Amino acid sequence: MPEIKVKIKGRLVPTYQSPMAAGCDLSADIRKPVIIKPGTVSIVPTGIRLEIPRGYEAQVRPRSGLAFNHGIGILNAPGTIDADYRGEVKIILFNFGTKPVTIKRGERIAQLVFAPVVQAQFIKSRRLNRTKRGKGGFGHSGR
């Protein structure tokens, strides 16, 4: 499997749970438990800072276990961490469920997936090539 070298600063280093896992787990680095009430948002620190190589991003994604078992998701999923960001990685958790959820120190709260980045060169044009779909937007196919 291809690898990239990512420098990290912090105590709770992300971990891959299996040899072919796409995402590594991020853990909560908090002093006291955080209670997320139904319908509310909480920003949970991970205590880590990354140096992502140029040409890559890190995507923050929800953990399926937290989503299924507790209704916890990430509002801006996937969130993007740019290669030039050096601040602490913090996770925006939202409780979609009906019961309060307690997040404890060291608990796995999100996944991090690294991906290559391509930047577009925008070319102003008066016309775009036509396609069969055309302007058909949401639900255009009837499905």
C-alpha positions as CSV (number, residue, x, y, z in Angstrom):
1,M,0.0,0.0,0.0
2,P,1.4,3.5,-0.9
3,E,2.5,5.6,2.1
4,I,3.3,9.3,2.7
5,K,5.4,10.7,5.6
6,V,3.4,12.9,7.9
7,K,5.1,14.7,10.8
8,I,3.1,14.8,14.0
9,K,3.2,16.7,17.3
10,G,1.1,15.5,20.2
11,R,0.5,12.7,22.6
12,L,-2.3,10.6,21.1
13,V,-0.9,9.5,17.7
14,P,-3.6,8.3,15.3
15,T,-3.8,4.6,14.7
16,Y,-4.9,2.3,11.9
17,Q,-7.1,-0.5,13.2
18,S,-6.2,-3.0,10.4
19,P,-3.5,-3.4,7.8
20,M,-5.6,-2.2,4.9
21,A,-7.6,0.5,6.7
22,A,-8.1,3.6,4.7
23,G,-8.6,5.8,7.7
24,C,-6.6,6.1,11.0
25,D,-8.5,6.9,14.2
26,L,-8.3,10.2,15.9
27,S,-8.7,10.3,19.7
28,A,-10.1,12.9,22.0
29,D,-7.4,14.7,24.0
30,I,-9.5,16.3,26.7
31,R,-9.1,16.9,30.5
32,K,-12.6,16.1,31.5
33,P,-15.5,14.2,29.6
34,V,-17.5,16.2,27.1
35,I,-21.3,15.6,27.1
36,I,-22.9,16.2,23.7
37,K,-26.7,16.7,24.1
38,P,-29.1,15.8,21.3
39,G,-29.1,18.4,18.6
40,T,-26.0,20.1,19.7
41,V,-22.4,20.6,18.5
42,S,-19.2,20.2,20.4
43,I,-15.7,20.9,19.2
44,V,-13.4,18.2,20.6
45,P,-9.6,18.7,20.5
46,T,-7.3,15.8,19.5
47,G,-4.1,17.4,20.8
48,I,-2.3,16.8,17.6
49,R,-0.7,19.0,14.9
50,L,0.3,17.7,11.5
51,E,2.7,18.6,8.8
52,I,1.1,17.1,5.7
53,P,3.2,16.9,2.6
54,R,2.5,19.4,-0.2
55,G,0.1,17.9,-2.7
56,Y,-2.0,16.1,-0.1
57,E,-4.8,16.8,2.3
58,A,-6.2,15.0,5.3
59,Q,-10.0,14.4,5.3
60,V,-11.7,14.2,8.7
61,R,-14.6,11.7,8.5
62,P,-17.1,10.2,11.0
63,R,-16.5,6.8,12.7
64,S,-19.3,4.4,11.7
65,G,-19.5,2.9,15.2
66,L,-20.2,6.3,16.8
67,A,-22.7,7.1,14.2
68,F,-24.6,3.8,14.4
69,N,-24.4,3.2,18.2
70,H,-24.8,6.8,19.4
71,G,-25.9,9.0,16.5
72,I,-22.7,11.0,16.6
73,G,-21.5,12.5,13.3
74,I,-19.3,15.3,11.9
75,L,-21.1,18.4,10.6
76,N,-18.6,19.3,7.8
77,A,-17.8,15.8,6.8
78,P,-15.5,15.3,5.2
79,G,-13.6,18.2,6.7
80,T,-10.4,19.1,5.0
81,I,-7.0,19.8,6.7
82,D,-4.8,21.6,4.2
83,A,-1.1,20.9,3.9
84,D,-0.2,24.3,5.1
85,Y,-2.3,24.2,8.3
86,R,-0.2,23.8,11.5
87,G,-2.8,24.3,14.2
88,E,-4.4,21.7,16.5
89,V,-6.8,19.2,14.8
90,K,-10.2,19.7,16.4
91,I,-13.3,17.7,15.5
92,I,-16.8,19.2,15.1
93,L,-19.1,16.5,16.5
94,F,-22.9,16.7,16.3
95,N,-25.4,14.6,18.2
96,F,-28.0,13.5,15.7
97,G,-29.4,11.0,18.3
98,T,-32.0,11.3,21.0
99,K,-29.8,10.8,24.1
100,P,-26.8,12.7,25.5
101,V,-23.4,11.1,24.6
102,T,-20.3,11.4,26.7
103,I,-16.9,11.6,25.1
104,K,-14.0,10.6,27.3
105,R,-10.2,11.2,27.0
106,G,-8.6,8.8,24.6
107,E,-11.9,7.8,22.9
108,R,-11.7,7.4,19.2
109,I,-13.9,10.2,17.7
110,A,-13.1,10.5,14.0
111,Q,-11.1,9.1,11.1
112,L,-8.4,10.7,9.1
113,V,-7.9,9.8,5.4
114,F,-5.1,11.2,3.4
115,A,-5.7,12.0,-0.3
116,P,-3.8,13.7,-3.2
117,V,-4.9,17.2,-4.1
118,V,-5.3,18.7,-7.6
119,Q,-5.8,22.4,-8.0
120,A,-7.8,23.7,-10.9
121,Q,-6.7,26.4,-13.3
122,F,-9.9,28.3,-14.1
123,I,-10.4,29.5,-17.7
124,K,-13.1,32.1,-18.2
125,S,-15.4,31.2,-21.1
126,R,-18.7,32.5,-22.5
127,R,-19.7,28.9,-23.5
128,L,-19.5,25.4,-22.0
129,N,-19.8,22.3,-24.1
130,R,-23.3,20.8,-24.2
131,T,-24.1,17.5,-22.6
132,K,-27.1,15.2,-22.6
133,R,-27.7,16.1,-18.9
134,G,-27.4,19.8,-19.5
135,K,-28.8,21.8,-16.6
136,G,-30.5,18.9,-14.9
137,G,-29.7,19.2,-11.2
138,F,-31.0,17.5,-8.1
139,G,-33.2,14.5,-8.9
140,H,-32.9,15.1,-12.6
141,S,-32.8,11.3,-13.4
142,G,-36.0,10.6,-11.5
143,R,-34.3,8.4,-8.9
